[in-house]
Amino acid sequence: MEKHENFFERLARERNITVEEMKQIISDRIEQGVHDPDPEKRKSWEAIPCKGDVPTPEEWLKYAVEKLGD
C-alpha cells in the first residue's frame, strides 16, 4: 500500500476505478445485506453501528476492523 493511501483508495486503485465507484460498490453490497431475505444474514448486517438506517462504507469498515481486533 502506498504511503498515506487509505483502504478505499487501495481497493479502487487495485480495481482501476475511482474511490467513489469503490464506495458505491460497497454501499450497494451493504444495502443488499440489510435487505437480505435471510433473517440471519440481515441480522449480521444490522449489527453494524450506524447513524442512519444503513451503514456507510466508512461505518462498515470501522466495524470490520474492530471485529478483526476481537
PQR file with spaces between the fields and no chain letter, atoms N, CA, C, O and H, PARSE charges and radii, in Angstrom:
ATOM       1  N    MET     1       0.849   -1.172    0.000 -0.4000 1.5000
ATOM       2  CA   MET     1       0.000    0.000    0.000 -0.0000 2.0000
ATOM       3  C    MET     1       0.892    1.232    0.000  0.5500 1.7000
ATOM       4  O    MET     1       1.864    1.302    0.753 -0.5500 1.4000
ATOM       5  N    GLU     2       0.561    2.202   -0.845 -0.4000 1.5000
ATOM       6  CA   GLU     2       1.346    3.423   -0.908 -0.0000 2.0000
ATOM       7  C    GLU     2       1.184    4.211    0.383  0.5500 1.7000
ATOM       8  O    GLU     2       0.171    4.092    1.072 -0.5500 1.4000
ATOM       9  H    GLU     2      -0.228    2.146   -1.457  0.4000 1.0000
ATOM      10  N    LYS     3       2.201    5.024    0.706 -0.4000 1.5000
ATOM      11  CA   LYS     3       2.153    5.846    1.908 -0.0000 2.0000
ATOM      12  C    LYS     3       0.937    6.770    1.852  0.5500 1.7000
ATOM      13  O    LYS     3       0.674    7.402    0.829 -0.5500 1.4000
ATOM      14  H    LYS     3       3.024    5.120    0.146  0.4000 1.0000
ATOM      15  N    HIS     4       0.212    6.839    2.945 -0.4000 1.5000
ATOM      16  CA   HIS     4      -0.967    7.690    3.110 -0.0000 2.0000
ATOM      17  C    HIS     4      -2.158    7.239    2.269  0.5500 1.7000
ATOM      18  O    HIS     4      -3.152    7.962    2.192 -0.5500 1.4000
ATOM      19  H    HIS     4       0.426    6.325    3.775  0.4000 1.0000
ATOM      20  N    GLU     5      -2.093    6.105    1.657 -0.4000 1.5000
ATOM      21  CA   GLU     5      -3.213    5.597    0.879 -0.0000 2.0000
ATOM      22  C    GLU     5      -4.163    4.900    1.840  0.5500 1.7000
ATOM      23  O    GLU     5      -3.740    4.037    2.609 -0.5500 1.4000
ATOM      24  H    GLU     5      -1.285    5.518    1.720  0.4000 1.0000
ATOM      25  N    ASN     6      -5.443    5.261    1.808 -0.4000 1.5000
ATOM      26  CA   ASN     6      -6.375    4.588    2.706 -0.0000 2.0000
ATOM      27  C    ASN     6      -6.943    3.335    2.045  0.5500 1.7000
ATOM      28  O    ASN     6      -6.672    3.049    0.878 -0.5500 1.4000
ATOM      29  H    ASN     6      -5.787    5.963    1.184  0.4000 1.0000
ATOM      30  N    PHE     7      -7.724    2.608    2.805 -0.4000 1.5000
ATOM      31  CA   PHE     7      -8.272    1.333    2.360 -0.0000 2.0000
ATOM      32  C    PHE     7      -9.089    1.482    1.074  0.5500 1.7000
ATOM      33  O    PHE     7      -8.926    0.700    0.137 -0.5500 1.4000
ATOM      34  H    PHE     7      -7.945    2.840    3.753  0.4000 1.0000
ATOM      35  N    PHE     8      -9.959    2.479    1.035 -0.4000 1.5000
ATOM      36  CA   PHE     8     -10.801    2.675   -0.144 -0.0000 2.0000
ATOM      37  C    PHE     8      -9.968    3.061   -1.367  0.5500 1.7000
ATOM      38  O    PHE     8     -10.252    2.620   -2.480 -0.5500 1.4000
ATOM      39  H    PHE     8     -10.091    3.114    1.796  0.4000 1.0000
ATOM      40  N    GLU     9      -8.952    3.873   -1.159 -0.4000 1.5000
ATOM      41  CA   GLU     9      -8.060    4.249   -2.261 -0.0000 2.0000
ATOM      42  C    GLU     9      -7.332    3.027   -2.803  0.5500 1.7000
ATOM      43  O    GLU     9      -7.173    2.869   -4.013 -0.5500 1.4000
ATOM      44  H    GLU     9      -8.721    4.231   -0.254  0.4000 1.0000
ATOM      45  N    ARG    10      -6.897    2.173   -1.897 -0.4000 1.5000
ATOM      46  CA   ARG    10      -6.181    0.971   -2.336 -0.0000 2.0000
ATOM      47  C    ARG    10      -7.095    0.050   -3.136  0.5500 1.7000
ATOM      48  O    ARG    10      -6.725   -0.419   -4.212 -0.5500 1.4000
ATOM      49  H    ARG    10      -7.026    2.302   -0.914  0.4000 1.0000
ATOM      50  N    LEU    11      -8.292   -0.207   -2.608 -0.4000 1.5000
ATOM      51  CA   LEU    11      -9.227   -1.068   -3.340 -0.0000 2.0000
ATOM      52  C    LEU    11      -9.540   -0.495   -4.717  0.5500 1.7000
ATOM      53  O    LEU    11      -9.577   -1.225   -5.707 -0.5500 1.4000
ATOM      54  H    LEU    11      -8.593    0.174   -1.734  0.4000 1.0000
ATOM      55  N    ALA    12      -9.765    0.812   -4.771 -0.4000 1.5000
ATOM      56  CA   ALA    12     -10.074    1.459   -6.048 -0.0000 2.0000
ATOM      57  C    ALA    12      -8.901    1.335   -7.017  0.5500 1.7000
ATOM      58  O    ALA    12      -9.087    1.001   -8.188 -0.5500 1.4000
ATOM      59  H    ALA    12      -9.735    1.404   -3.966  0.4000 1.0000
ATOM      60  N    ARG    13      -7.706    1.604   -6.529 -0.4000 1.5000
ATOM      61  CA   ARG    13      -6.520    1.518   -7.386 -0.0000 2.0000
ATOM      62  C    ARG    13      -6.353    0.105   -7.926  0.5500 1.7000
ATOM      63  O    ARG    13      -6.077   -0.076   -9.112 -0.5500 1.4000
ATOM      64  H    ARG    13      -7.555    1.875   -5.578  0.4000 1.0000
ATOM      65  N    GLU    14      -6.519   -0.897   -7.067 -0.4000 1.5000
ATOM      66  CA   GLU    14      -6.346   -2.290   -7.487 -0.0000 2.0000
ATOM      67  C    GLU    14      -7.374   -2.702   -8.541  0.5500 1.7000
ATOM      68  O    GLU    14      -7.123   -3.600   -9.343 -0.5500 1.4000
ATOM      69  H    GLU    14      -6.743   -0.750   -6.104  0.4000 1.0000
ATOM      70  N    ARG    15      -8.521   -2.045   -8.532 -0.4000 1.5000
ATOM      71  CA   ARG    15      -9.582   -2.373   -9.482 -0.0000 2.0000
ATOM      72  C    ARG    15      -9.646   -1.391  -10.653  0.5500 1.7000
ATOM      73  O    ARG    15     -10.481   -1.514  -11.549 -0.5500 1.4000
ATOM      74  H    ARG    15      -8.725   -1.314   -7.880  0.4000 1.0000
ATOM      75  N    ASN    16      -8.736   -0.412  -10.617 -0.4000 1.5000
ATOM      76  CA   ASN    16      -8.678    0.606  -11.668 -0.0000 2.0000
ATOM      77  C    ASN    16     -10.003    1.362  -11.808  0.5500 1.7000
ATOM      78  O    ASN    16     -10.492    1.594  -12.913 -0.5500 1.4000
ATOM      79  H    ASN    16      -8.058   -0.312   -9.889  0.4000 1.0000
ATOM      80  N    ILE    17     -10.569    1.739  -10.652 -0.4000 1.5000
ATOM      81  CA   ILE    17     -11.792    2.535  -10.611 -0.0000 2.0000
ATOM      82  C    ILE    17     -11.570    3.689   -9.641  0.5500 1.7000
ATOM      83  O    ILE    17     -10.542    3.750   -8.967 -0.5500 1.4000
ATOM      84  H    ILE    17     -10.171    1.550   -9.754  0.4000 1.0000
ATOM      85  N    THR    18     -12.529    4.600   -9.570 -0.4000 1.5000
ATOM      86  CA   THR    18     -12.400    5.727   -8.650 -0.0000 2.0000
ATOM      87  C    THR    18     -12.804    5.307   -7.240  0.5500 1.7000
ATOM      88  O    THR    18     -13.472    4.291   -7.044 -0.5500 1.4000
ATOM      89  H    THR    18     -13.365    4.551  -10.118  0.4000 1.0000
ATOM      90  N    VAL    19     -12.390    6.101   -6.276 -0.4000 1.5000
ATOM      91  CA   VAL    19     -12.771    5.850   -4.884 -0.0000 2.0000
ATOM      92  C    VAL    19     -14.293    5.919   -4.755  0.5500 1.7000
ATOM      93  O    VAL    19     -14.894    5.118   -4.039 -0.5500 1.4000
ATOM      94  H    VAL    19     -11.848    6.926   -6.436  0.4000 1.0000
ATOM      95  N    GLU    20     -14.908    6.864   -5.439 -0.4000 1.5000
ATOM      96  CA   GLU    20     -16.364    6.997   -5.383 -0.0000 2.0000
ATOM      97  C    GLU    20     -17.050    5.741   -5.921  0.5500 1.7000
ATOM      98  O    GLU    20     -18.043    5.279   -5.360 -0.5500 1.4000
ATOM      99  H    GLU    20     -14.419    7.515   -6.021  0.4000 1.0000
ATOM     100  N    GLU    21     -16.514    5.194   -7.010 -0.4000 1.5000
ATOM     101  CA   GLU    21     -17.075    3.953   -7.557 -0.0000 2.0000
ATOM     102  C    GLU    21     -16.898    2.804   -6.570  0.5500 1.7000
ATOM     103  O    GLU    21     -17.800    1.983   -6.403 -0.5500 1.4000
ATOM     104  H    GLU    21     -15.707    5.569   -7.467  0.4000 1.0000
ATOM     105  N    MET    22     -15.742    2.745   -5.917 -0.4000 1.5000
ATOM     106  CA   MET    22     -15.489    1.684   -4.943 -0.0000 2.0000
ATOM     107  C    MET    22     -16.461    1.789   -3.777  0.5500 1.7000
ATOM     108  O    MET    22     -17.029    0.788   -3.341 -0.5500 1.4000
ATOM     109  H    MET    22     -15.009    3.412   -6.052  0.4000 1.0000
ATOM     110  N    LYS    23     -16.649    3.002   -3.275 -0.4000 1.5000
ATOM     111  CA   LYS    23     -17.582    3.197   -2.161 -0.0000 2.0000
ATOM     112  C    LYS    23     -19.011    2.860   -2.581  0.5500 1.7000
ATOM     113  O    LYS    23     -19.789    2.351   -1.775 -0.5500 1.4000
ATOM     114  H    LYS    23     -16.187    3.816   -3.629  0.4000 1.0000
ATOM     115  N    GLN    24     -19.357    3.139   -3.831 -0.4000 1.5000
ATOM     116  CA   GLN    24     -20.702    2.803   -4.307 -0.0000 2.0000
ATOM     117  C    GLN    24     -20.893    1.290   -4.362  0.5500 1.7000
ATOM     118  O    GLN    24     -21.961    0.786   -4.013 -0.5500 1.4000
ATOM     119  H    GLN    24     -18.724    3.553   -4.486  0.4000 1.0000
ATOM     120  N    ILE    25     -19.874    0.572   -4.793 -0.4000 1.5000
ATOM     121  CA   ILE    25     -19.939   -0.893   -4.812 -0.0000 2.0000
ATOM     122  C    ILE    25     -20.155   -1.419   -3.397  0.5500 1.7000
ATOM     123  O    ILE    25     -20.986   -2.302   -3.180 -0.5500 1.4000
ATOM     124  H    ILE    25     -19.007    0.981   -5.076  0.4000 1.0000
ATOM     125  N    ILE    26     -19.413   -0.882   -2.442 -0.4000 1.5000
ATOM     126  CA   ILE    26     -19.548   -1.308   -1.047 -0.0000 2.0000
ATOM     127  C    ILE    26     -20.929   -0.925   -0.520  0.5500 1.7000
ATOM     128  O    ILE    26     -21.573   -1.722    0.162 -0.5500 1.4000
ATOM     129  H    ILE    26     -18.738   -0.165   -2.619  0.4000 1.0000
ATOM     130  N    SER    27     -21.384    0.283   -0.828 -0.4000 1.5000
ATOM     131  CA   SER    27     -22.716    0.728   -0.395 -0.0000 2.0000
ATOM     132  C    SER    27     -23.805   -0.187   -0.943  0.5500 1.7000
ATOM     133  O    SER    27     -24.745   -0.538   -0.231 -0.5500 1.4000
ATOM     134  H    SER    27     -20.861    0.930   -1.382  0.4000 1.0000
ATOM     135  N    ASP    28     -23.674   -0.567   -2.201 -0.4000 1.5000
ATOM     136  CA   ASP    28     -24.656   -1.468   -2.810 -0.0000 2.0000
ATOM     137  C    ASP    28     -24.678   -2.809   -2.091  0.5500 1.7000
ATOM     138  O    ASP    28     -25.746   -3.373   -1.852 -0.5500 1.4000
ATOM     139  H    ASP    28     -22.910   -0.281   -2.779  0.4000 1.0000
ATOM     140  N    ARG    29     -23.506   -3.316   -1.747 -0.4000 1.5000
ATOM     141  CA   ARG    29     -23.437   -4.606   -1.042 -0.0000 2.0000
ATOM     142  C    ARG    29     -24.040   -4.498    0.356  0.5500 1.7000
ATOM     143  O    ARG    29     -24.741   -5.405    0.803 -0.5500 1.4000
ATOM     144  H    ARG    29     -22.639   -2.858   -1.941  0.4000 1.0000
ATOM     145  N    ILE    30     -23.770   -3.400    1.040 -0.4000 1.5000
ATOM     146  CA   ILE    30     -24.359   -3.180    2.366 -0.0000 2.0000
ATOM     147  C    ILE    30     -25.881   -3.145    2.244  0.5500 1.7000
ATOM     148  O    ILE    30     -26.589   -3.774    3.030 -0.5500 1.4000
ATOM     149  H    ILE    30     -23.200   -2.663    0.677  0.4000 1.0000
ATOM     150  N    GLU    31     -26.370   -2.413    1.263 -0.4000 1.5000
ATOM     151  CA   GLU    31     -27.820   -2.300    1.035 -0.0000 2.0000
ATOM     152  C    GLU    31     -28.429   -3.682    0.782  0.5500 1.7000
ATOM     153  O    GLU    31     -29.493   -3.998    1.315 -0.5500 1.4000
ATOM     154  H    GLU    31     -25.795   -1.903    0.624  0.4000 1.0000
ATOM     155  N    GLN    32     -27.764   -4.495   -0.022 -0.4000 1.5000
ATOM     156  CA   GLN    32     -28.241   -5.858   -0.279 -0.0000 2.0000
ATOM     157  C    GLN    32     -28.285   -6.662    1.012  0.5500 1.7000
ATOM     158  O    GLN    32     -29.245   -7.389    1.271 -0.5500 1.4000
ATOM     159  H    GLN    32     -26.900   -4.238   -0.455  0.4000 1.0000
ATOM     160  N    GLY    33     -27.240   -6.525    1.817 -0.4000 1.5000
ATOM     161  CA   GLY    33     -27.175   -7.274    3.068 -0.0000 2.0000
ATOM     162  C    GLY    33     -28.248   -6.875    4.056  0.5500 1.7000
ATOM     163  O    GLY    33     -28.849   -7.733    4.704 -0.5500 1.4000
ATOM     164  H    GLY    33     -26.461   -5.934    1.607  0.4000 1.0000
ATOM     165  N    VAL    34     -28.494   -5.588    4.178 -0.4000 1.5000
ATOM     166  CA   VAL    34     -29.503   -5.085    5.110 -0.0000 2.0000
ATOM     167  C    VAL    34     -30.905   -5.531    4.692  0.5500 1.7000
ATOM     168  O    VAL    34     -31.795   -5.658    5.533 -0.5500 1.4000
ATOM     169  H    VAL    34     -28.006   -4.891    3.652  0.4000 1.0000
ATOM     170  N    HIS    35     -31.097   -5.766    3.404 -0.4000 1.5000
ATOM     171  CA   HIS    35     -32.407   -6.185    2.899 -0.0000 2.0000
ATOM     172  C    HIS    35     -32.432   -7.650    2.463  0.5500 1.7000
ATOM     173  O    HIS    35     -33.328   -8.060    1.726 -0.5500 1.4000
ATOM     174  H    HIS    35     -30.374   -5.663    2.721  0.4000 1.0000
ATOM     175  N    ASP    36     -31.466   -8.431    2.909 -0.4000 1.5000
ATOM     176  CA   ASP    36     -31.403   -9.848    2.547 -0.0000 2.0000
ATOM     177  C    ASP    36     -32.639  -10.569    3.086  0.5500 1.7000
ATOM     178  O    ASP    36     -33.059  -10.305    4.212 -0.5500 1.4000
ATOM     179  H    ASP    36     -30.738   -8.098    3.508  0.4000 1.0000
ATOM     180  N    PRO    37     -33.228  -11.473    2.303 -0.5600 1.5000
ATOM     181  CA   PRO    37     -34.399  -12.212    2.790  0.2800 2.0000
ATOM     182  C    PRO    37     -34.071  -13.173    3.939  0.5500 1.7000
ATOM     183  O    PRO    37     -34.960  -13.552    4.701 -0.5500 1.4000
ATOM     184  N    ASP    38     -32.816  -13.560    4.062 -0.4000 1.5000
ATOM     185  CA   ASP    38     -32.402  -14.459    5.145 -0.0000 2.0000
ATOM     186  C    ASP    38     -32.243  -13.646    6.431  0.5500 1.7000
ATOM     187  O    ASP    38     -31.378  -12.772    6.497 -0.5500 1.4000
ATOM     188  H    ASP    38     -32.094  -13.252    3.443  0.4000 1.0000
ATOM     189  N    PRO    39     -33.061  -13.916    7.453 -0.5600 1.5000
ATOM     190  CA   PRO    39     -33.003  -13.119    8.683  0.2800 2.0000
ATOM     191  C    PRO    39     -31.655  -13.181    9.398  0.5500 1.7000
ATOM     192  O    PRO    39     -31.254  -12.207   10.035 -0.5500 1.4000
ATOM     193  N    GLU    40     -30.955  -14.298    9.302 -0.4000 1.5000
ATOM     194  CA   GLU    40     -29.644  -14.401    9.955 -0.0000 2.0000
ATOM     195  C    GLU    40     -28.622  -13.487    9.279  0.5500 1.7000
ATOM     196  O    GLU    40     -27.848  -12.804    9.949 -0.5500 1.4000
ATOM     197  H    GLU    40     -31.281  -15.089    8.784  0.4000 1.0000
ATOM     198  N    LYS    41     -28.627  -13.484    7.965 -0.4000 1.5000
ATOM     199  CA   LYS    41     -27.715  -12.601    7.237 -0.0000 2.0000
ATOM     200  C    LYS    41     -28.065  -11.142    7.508  0.5500 1.7000
ATOM     201  O    LYS    41     -27.185  -10.316    7.748 -0.5500 1.4000
ATOM     202  H    LYS    41     -29.256  -14.039    7.421  0.4000 1.0000
ATOM     203  N    ARG    42     -29.357  -10.836    7.467 -0.4000 1.5000
ATOM     204  CA   ARG    42     -29.819   -9.472    7.717 -0.0000 2.0000
ATOM     205  C    ARG    42     -29.419   -9.023    9.120  0.5500 1.7000
ATOM     206  O    ARG    42     -29.005   -7.879    9.314 -0.5500 1.4000
ATOM     207  H    ARG    42     -30.072  -11.507    7.272  0.4000 1.0000
ATOM     208  N    LYS    43     -29.539   -9.906   10.082 -0.4000 1.5000
ATOM     209  CA   LYS    43     -29.190   -9.594   11.472 -0.0000 2.0000
ATOM     210  C    LYS    43     -27.714   -9.210   11.593  0.5500 1.7000
ATOM     211  O    LYS    43     -27.380   -8.278   12.324 -0.5500 1.4000
ATOM     212  H    LYS    43     -29.875  -10.835    9.925  0.4000 1.0000
ATOM     213  N    SER    44     -26.833   -9.912   10.890 -0.4000 1.5000
ATOM     214  CA   SER    44     -25.404   -9.596   10.983 -0.0000 2.0000
ATOM     215  C    SER    44     -25.104   -8.224   10.378  0.5500 1.7000
ATOM     216  O    SER    44     -24.249   -7.499   10.888 -0.5500 1.4000
ATOM     217  H    SER    44     -27.105  -10.670   10.296  0.4000 1.0000
ATOM     218  N    TRP    45     -25.794   -7.864    9.304 -0.4000 1.5000
ATOM     219  CA   TRP    45     -25.605   -6.529    8.719 -0.0000 2.0000
ATOM     220  C    TRP    45     -26.192   -5.458    9.630  0.5500 1.7000
ATOM     221  O    TRP    45     -25.620   -4.377    9.766 -0.5500 1.4000
ATOM     222  H    TRP    45     -26.488   -8.452    8.890  0.4000 1.0000
ATOM     223  N    GLU    46     -27.325   -5.753   10.250 -0.4000 1.5000
ATOM     224  CA   GLU    46     -27.975   -4.785   11.133 -0.0000 2.0000
ATOM     225  C    GLU    46     -27.194   -4.560   12.420  0.5500 1.7000
ATOM     226  O    GLU    46     -27.444   -3.584   13.127 -0.5500 1.4000
ATOM     227  H    GLU    46     -27.790   -6.631   10.139  0.4000 1.0000
ATOM     228  N    ALA    47     -26.260   -5.437   12.733 -0.4000 1.5000
ATOM     229  CA   ALA    47     -25.436   -5.292   13.939 -0.0000 2.0000
ATOM     230  C    ALA    47     -24.382   -4.198   13.787  0.5500 1.7000
ATOM     231  O    ALA    47     -23.778   -3.785   14.777 -0.5500 1.4000
ATOM     232  H    ALA    47     -26.057   -6.230   12.158  0.4000 1.0000
ATOM     233  N    ILE    48     -24.157   -3.731   12.583 -0.4000 1.5000
ATOM     234  CA   ILE    48     -23.150   -2.692   12.346 -0.0000 2.0000
ATOM     235  C    ILE    48     -23.683   -1.364   12.868  0.5500 1.7000
ATOM     236  O    ILE    48     -24.715   -0.886   12.398 -0.5500 1.4000
ATOM     237  H    ILE    48     -24.648   -4.066   11.779  0.4000 1.0000
ATOM     238  N    PRO    49     -22.992   -0.761   13.836 -0.5600 1.5000
ATOM     239  CA   PRO    49     -23.453    0.531   14.356  0.2800 2.0000
ATOM     240  C    PRO    49     -23.409    1.600   13.261  0.5500 1.7000
ATOM     241  O    PRO    49     -22.434    1.718   12.519 -0.5500 1.4000
ATOM     242  N    CYS    50     -24.485    2.367   13.186 -0.4000 1.5000
ATOM     243  CA   CYS    50     -24.531    3.428   12.186 -0.0000 2.0000
ATOM     244  C    CYS    50     -25.441    4.551   12.653  0.5500 1.7000
ATOM     245  O    CYS    50     -26.313    4.355   13.498 -0.5500 1.4000
ATOM     246  H    CYS    50     -25.277    2.271   13.789  0.4000 1.0000
ATOM     247  N    LYS    51     -25.223    5.724   12.091 -0.4000 1.5000
ATOM     248  CA   LYS    51     -26.018    6.894   12.463 -0.0000 2.0000
ATOM     249  C    LYS    51     -27.350    6.928   11.733  0.5500 1.7000
ATOM     250  O    LYS    51     -28.322    7.483   12.245 -0.5500 1.4000
ATOM     251  H    LYS    51     -24.514    5.883   11.404  0.4000 1.0000
ATOM     252  N    GLY    52     -27.409    6.345   10.550 -0.4000 1.5000
ATOM     253  CA   GLY    52     -28.641    6.329    9.762 -0.0000 2.0000
ATOM     254  C    GLY    52     -29.273    4.946    9.786  0.5500 1.7000
ATOM     255  O    GLY    52     -29.008    4.138   10.676 -0.5500 1.4000
ATOM     256  H    GLY    52     -26.619    5.893   10.134  0.4000 1.0000
ATOM     257  N    ASP    53     -30.108    4.692    8.798 -0.4000 1.5000
ATOM     258  CA   ASP    53     -30.771    3.390    8.692 -0.0000 2.0000
ATOM     259  C    ASP    53     -29.845    2.309    8.144  0.5500 1.7000
ATOM     260  O    ASP    53     -29.997    1.130    8.462 -0.5500 1.4000
ATOM     261  H    ASP    53     -30.323    5.348    8.074  0.4000 1.0000
ATOM     262  N    VAL    54     -28.885    2.721    7.319 -0.4000 1.5000
ATOM     263  CA   VAL    54     -27.971    1.789    6.661 -0.0000 2.0000
ATOM     264  C    VAL    54     -26.543    2.277    6.889  0.5500 1.7000
ATOM     265  O    VAL    54     -26.269    3.467    6.735 -0.5500 1.4000
ATOM     266  H    VAL    54     -28.761    3.679    7.061  0.4000 1.0000
ATOM     267  N    PRO    55     -25.623    1.369    7.257 -0.5600 1.5000
ATOM     268  CA   PRO    55     -24.232    1.788    7.467  0.2800 2.0000
ATOM     269  C    PRO    55     -23.600    2.359    6.201  0.5500 1.7000
ATOM     270  O    PRO    55     -23.889    1.916    5.089 -0.5500 1.4000
ATOM     271  N    THR    56     -22.749    3.333    6.391 -0.4000 1.5000
ATOM     272  CA   THR    56     -21.950    3.873    5.289 -0.0000 2.0000
ATOM     273  C    THR    56     -20.747    2.952    5.081  0.5500 1.7000
ATOM     274  O    THR    56     -20.450    2.129    5.947 -0.5500 1.4000
ATOM     275  H    THR    56     -22.514    3.693    7.294  0.4000 1.0000
ATOM     276  N    PRO    57     -20.057    3.074    3.962 -0.5600 1.5000
ATOM     277  CA   PRO    57     -18.835    2.287    3.793  0.2800 2.0000
ATOM     278  C    PRO    57     -17.833    2.532    4.927  0.5500 1.7000
ATOM     279  O    PRO    57     -17.153    1.607    5.370 -0.5500 1.4000
ATOM     280  N    GLU    58     -17.747    3.778    5.394 -0.4000 1.5000
ATOM     281  CA   GLU    58     -16.822    4.097    6.484 -0.0000 2.0000
ATOM     282  C    GLU    58     -17.251    3.422    7.785  0.5500 1.7000
ATOM     283  O    GLU    58     -16.407    2.926    8.530 -0.5500 1.4000
ATOM     284  H    GLU    58     -18.299    4.530    5.034  0.4000 1.0000
ATOM     285  N    GLU    59     -18.554    3.399    8.063 -0.4000 1.5000
ATOM     286  CA   GLU    59     -19.049    2.726    9.274 -0.0000 2.0000
ATOM     287  C    GLU    59     -18.829    1.224    9.177  0.5500 1.7000
ATOM     288  O    GLU    59     -18.455    0.583   10.159 -0.5500 1.4000
ATOM     289  H    GLU    59     -19.240    3.802    7.458  0.4000 1.0000
ATOM     290  N    TRP    60     -19.059    0.662    7.994 -0.4000 1.5000
ATOM     291  CA   TRP    60     -18.818   -0.761    7.785 -0.0000 2.0000
ATOM     292  C    TRP    60     -17.346   -1.100    8.016  0.5500 1.7000
ATOM     293  O    TRP    60     -17.028   -2.082    8.687 -0.5500 1.4000
ATOM     294  H    TRP    60     -19.363    1.183    7.196  0.4000 1.0000
ATOM     295  N    LEU    61     -16.447   -0.280    7.456 -0.4000 1.5000
ATOM     296  CA   LEU    61     -15.017   -0.531    7.600 -0.0000 2.0000
ATOM     297  C    LEU    61     -14.594   -0.449    9.060  0.5500 1.7000
ATOM     298  O    LEU    61     -13.848   -1.305    9.534 -0.5500 1.4000
ATOM     299  H    LEU    61     -16.705    0.517    6.910  0.4000 1.0000
ATOM     300  N    LYS    62     -15.056    0.558    9.771 -0.4000 1.5000
ATOM     301  CA   LYS    62     -14.717    0.713   11.188 -0.0000 2.0000
ATOM     302  C    LYS    62     -15.163   -0.521   11.972  0.5500 1.7000
ATOM     303  O    LYS    62     -14.411   -1.046   12.793 -0.5500 1.4000
ATOM     304  H    LYS    62     -15.662    1.254    9.386  0.4000 1.0000
ATOM     305  N    TYR    63     -16.378   -0.976   11.717 -0.4000 1.5000
ATOM     306  CA   TYR    63     -16.915   -2.155   12.394 -0.0000 2.0000
ATOM     307  C    TYR    63     -16.086   -3.401   12.056  0.5500 1.7000
ATOM     308  O    TYR    63     -15.748   -4.183   12.944 -0.5500 1.4000
ATOM     309  H    TYR    63     -16.989   -0.550   11.050  0.4000 1.0000
ATOM     310  N    ALA    64     -15.762   -3.579   10.781 -0.4000 1.5000
ATOM     311  CA   ALA    64     -14.988   -4.750   10.362 -0.0000 2.0000
ATOM     312  C    ALA    64     -13.613   -4.772   11.016  0.5500 1.7000
ATOM     313  O    ALA    64     -13.154   -5.823   11.463 -0.5500 1.4000
ATOM     314  H    ALA    64     -16.037   -2.943   10.060  0.4000 1.0000
ATOM     315  N    VAL    65     -12.963   -3.632   11.072 -0.4000 1.5000
ATOM     316  CA   VAL    65     -11.639   -3.547   11.696 -0.0000 2.0000
ATOM     317  C    VAL    65     -11.739   -3.859   13.186  0.5500 1.7000
ATOM     318  O    VAL    65     -10.893   -4.570   13.730 -0.5500 1.4000
ATOM     319  H    VAL    65     -13.336   -2.778   10.708  0.4000 1.0000
ATOM     320  N    GLU    66     -12.765   -3.333   13.846 -0.4000 1.5000
ATOM     321  CA   GLU    66     -12.948   -3.611   15.273 -0.0000 2.0000
ATOM     322  C    GLU    66     -13.206   -5.094   15.512  0.5500 1.7000
ATOM     323  O    GLU    66     -12.679   -5.663   16.468 -0.5500 1.4000
ATOM     324  H    GLU    66     -13.452   -2.756   13.405  0.4000 1.0000
ATOM     325  N    LYS    67     -14.013   -5.731   14.657 -0.4000 1.5000
ATOM     326  CA   LYS    67     -14.298   -7.160   14.805 -0.0000 2.0000
ATOM     327  C    LYS    67     -13.039   -8.002   14.594  0.5500 1.7000
ATOM     328  O    LYS    67     -12.859   -9.027   15.253 -0.5500 1.4000
ATOM     329  H    LYS    67     -14.441   -5.269   13.880  0.4000 1.0000
ATOM     330  N    LEU    68     -12.180   -7.578   13.690 -0.4000 1.5000
ATOM     331  CA   LEU    68     -10.927   -8.302   13.469 -0.0000 2.0000
ATOM     332  C    LEU    68     -10.028   -8.238   14.695  0.5500 1.7000
ATOM     333  O    LEU    68      -9.241   -9.149   14.948 -0.5500 1.4000
ATOM     334  H    LEU    68     -12.326   -6.746   13.155  0.4000 1.0000
ATOM     335  N    GLY    69     -10.151   -7.153   15.454 -0.4000 1.5000
ATOM     336  CA   GLY    69      -9.338   -6.979   16.651 -0.0000 2.0000
ATOM     337  C    GLY    69      -9.852   -7.754   17.850  0.5500 1.7000
ATOM     338  O    GLY    69      -9.143   -7.910   18.844 -0.5500 1.4000
ATOM     339  H    GLY    69     -10.791   -6.412   15.248  0.4000 1.0000
ATOM     340  N    ASP    70     -11.094   -8.245   17.760 -0.4000 1.5000
ATOM     341  CA   ASP    70     -11.676   -9.007   18.886 -0.0000 2.0000
ATOM     342  C    ASP    70     -11.043  -10.370   19.019  0.5500 1.7000
ATOM     343  O    ASP    70     -11.412  -11.137   19.909 -0.5500 1.4000
ATOM     344  H    ASP    70     -11.670   -8.118   16.952  0.4000 1.0000
